[in-house]
Amino acid sequence: MKAVVTVIGKDNVGILHKVSGICTEYNANVLEVTQSVLQDMFAMIMLVDISAMSADFAQLVDRMETLGKELGLSIHTMHEDIFNSMHSI
């Protein structure tokens, strides 16, 4: 199972480190990352393997949202099945 994590907001040092650190906490393996910085705006998409997670997926979602609020970023974590359903019209 996989999840898609998107991060958007004002660029700061350590965003990738902090988001991937949460993945480490939950034993979610980062498979792919793409990121861009446009002037001072940061955008990142991560594909994460959640099949060996040490906690419930909802806990990961909540922790990412909390980090987003702490850093002033929009962090959205979506299960791959939902992502695929939304984009298969």
C-alpha positions in Angstrom: 0.0 0.0 0.0 1.1 3.5 -0.8 0.2 7.1 0.1 0.7 10.4 -1.5 1.9 13.3 0.6 1.8 16.9 -0.8 3.4 19.9 0.9 2.8 23.5 -0.2 3.8 26.7 1.5 6.5 29.3 2.1 10.0 27.8 1.7 12.0 27.2 4.9 15.1 25.2 5.8 14.4 21.6 6.7 10.9 20.9 5.3 11.9 17.7 3.5 13.8 16.6 6.6 10.9 17.2 8.9 8.3 15.5 6.7 10.6 12.5 6.0 11.4 12.3 9.7 7.7 11.7 10.5 7.7 9.0 7.8 10.6 7.4 9.7 8.7 7.6 13.0 5.9 5.6 11.5 8.1 3.2 9.5 6.7 4.6 6.2 9.3 4.3 3.5 9.7 7.2 1.1 9.8 5.8 -2.4 9.9 9.0 -4.6 10.1 12.7 -4.0 9.7 15.6 -6.3 10.0 19.2 -5.1 10.2 22.7 -6.5 10.9 26.1 -5.1 9.3 28.9 -7.1 10.6 32.2 -5.7 9.8 31.6 -2.0 7.1 29.0 -2.5 7.8 25.4 -1.7 6.0 22.5 -3.4 6.6 18.8 -2.8 5.0 15.5 -3.7 6.1 12.3 -2.0 5.1 8.7 -2.7 5.4 6.7 0.5 5.1 2.9 1.1 2.8 2.4 4.1 2.6 -1.4 4.0 4.9 -1.8 7.1 3.7 1.1 9.1 4.0 0.9 12.9 0.7 2.7 13.5 -2.7 3.3 11.9 -2.8 5.4 8.7 -5.0 8.0 10.4 -2.3 8.7 12.9 0.1 9.5 10.1 -2.4 11.8 8.5 -3.0 13.6 11.8 0.7 13.9 12.5 1.4 15.4 9.1 -1.4 17.9 9.5 -0.1 18.9 12.9 3.4 19.5 11.4 1.8 21.6 8.6 0.1 23.8 11.2 3.4 24.2 13.2 5.3 25.2 10.0 2.6 27.2 8.3 2.3 24.7 5.5 -0.4 22.8 3.8 0.4 19.1 4.2 -2.1 16.6 2.8 -1.7 12.8 3.1 -3.9 10.6 0.9 -4.1 6.9 0.6 -3.1 5.7 -2.9 -6.6 4.1 -3.5 -8.4 7.4 -2.9 -5.8 9.3 -5.0 -6.3 6.8 -7.9 -10.1 6.9 -7.6 -10.1 10.7 -7.7 -7.9 10.7 -10.9 -9.5 7.9 -12.9 -12.4 9.7 -14.7 
